[in-house]
Amino acid sequence: MAKIRSGILSQTRGKVAGIVGSVWKGINYVREYVIPANPKTAGQQSQRAKMREAVAFIKPAVGAVLNVYCDPFTRRMSAFNKWISHNIDKMGQPIQSGTITLTEGSLPQSLMLGGLNTAENRLDLRIYNPLHSTDLPTDIVVAAVRGRTTGNWAFSPQEVARGTDETLFVPIPKGNLQNGEIIDVWVFSARKDGTTVTAVSTSVNYPATVQ
């Protein structure tokens, strides 16, 4: 049973005869009710496999990265869906360092990974961060790593201010990453107005090895 609220031009949810009404991101719409064809072609199966791989890949990073640093800049689409659309074609094959991005933004990206040290159960990422003319010392640096063998993620537990020095250390809990495991390291910067993220840089991906 469909529910029509405040007239036919307002919210319509459910099925009425041959049409279906719903609301998506605040947009009211109706569409024809169609039972989708499912011939299970090779192309369909391949795309579904890529979709499953993409969802499994990014799911652990949704709350830590996408919801915080990407959602403020997406329109008519969630950050999760935008990430899937930009990266799904890179699935179904060995992930190559540098091909997957976590954030995409307008801040200049002048961060470079200087090295990785293991201290107790922590990874210390040494970042070279020469300031661009539009960078601010109060901009923050965020990092995330993913093990290629385990598929496990770890994220910097706090945001580190860029400051004015050319190097800084971003700590990341080692978590369930294995010694000797190749990891992908994503580093990006963000700018905040209070607690609101107002700008972000495109993430840069570096390979490293857990020591």
C-alpha positions, 0 to 999 in steps of 0.5 A: 500500500502506498502512502501519499502525504499532503497531496500527490505532489508531496511525498509518495511512498510505495506502489500504486498500480504500475508506479512506485514512489519514494524519496531519495536525498530529499527528492520526491520521485515516482518511477515505473514499476519494473521487474528487472531482467537478470540474465546473469551474463558474464558482464553482469557477473563480473560487475557484481564481483567488482561491486562486492570487492569494492564494498568489502575494500572500503567498508572499514574506512567509511566511518573513519574517512568517508563520512568525516572528510568526504561527505561534506563535499558530496551532492546528490550522492553519498561519499560511499557511492561516489567512492564506489563509482570512482574506484569500482573499475580498479577492482577485480585485479591486484590493487596497485599502489597509487591507483585507489584514492580515499579523498578528492579535494581542492587543497594542494597536496604537498605531502610526501611519505618520508619513512615508516618506523615501528615503535611497540604496537604503533607505526610512525609515519614520517611525513615531509610537508613543505607548505604550499603558498595556500597551506596553513600551519593549522591544516591537519594531516590524516593518514590511513593504512591497509594491509595487502595480505590481511585487508585490515585497516588502521587509522591515525588516532588523532589529527596532527597539525601541519605546523611550520616544520618540514617533517612531522610524525603521524602515529597509527596503531599497528593493530592486526597488521602483520610484520613484513606485510606490504601496506598501502599508506594514504595521506591527505590534509584537511582544513577545519572551521571549528569541528567542520571540515571545510576543505580536503586534499586528494589523498596520495597513496604510498607503498610501505612494509610493516617492520 
